[in-house]
Amino acid sequence: METLTQIVKGTAQLDCIRTGGVAEYIITSFNGKKYLIEIDLSDKVDCGESASFKPYYEKAIILMRWIRRAMEKGDLIDRN
């Protein structure tokens, strides 16, 4: 697995939003490796009361909080 720094230098593309408000983003790292993270949009404490998420981020660092948490919990899914 790559380091957090290598991963957040890449891009993030929204893959889908599942029932219950879970957004799935495909993170393509600086080195071209792909990972999947899930963000529970219904968690207003975590996301905020009025947060909005874009379908594409040029820099995945915007989602660093969720990427780091997924890495720590072992929930970062390797898509290679």
JOPE-V166150 format. One record per pair of residues at least 6 apart in sequence whose C-alpha atoms are under 6 Angstrom apart, sorted by the first residue. I is the first residue (numbers start at 0). GAP is how many residues later the second one is. D is the distance in whole Angstrom. If there is no record, write none. Layout:
{{I,GAP,D} {I,GAP,D}}
//
This chain:
{{5,24,6} {6,22,4} {7,52,5} {7,53,4} {8,21,5} {8,50,6} {9,18,5} {9,19,4} {9,20,4} {9,49,6} {9,50,5} {10,16,6} {10,17,5} {10,46,6} {10,47,5} {10,48,5} {10,49,5} {11,14,6} {11,15,4} {11,44,6} {11,45,5} {11,48,5} {12,12,5} {12,13,5} {12,42,6} {12,43,5} {13,11,4} {13,41,5} {14,9,5} {14,10,5} {15,8,5} {16,6,4} {20,20,5} {20,21,6} {21,17,5} {21,18,4} {21,19,6} {22,15,6} {22,16,5} {23,13,6} {23,14,5} {24,11,6} {24,12,5} {25,9,6} {25,10,5} {26,7,6} {26,8,5} {27,6,4} {33,45,5} {33,46,6} {34,42,5} {34,43,5} {34,44,5} {35,41,5} {36,39,6} {69,6,5}}
//
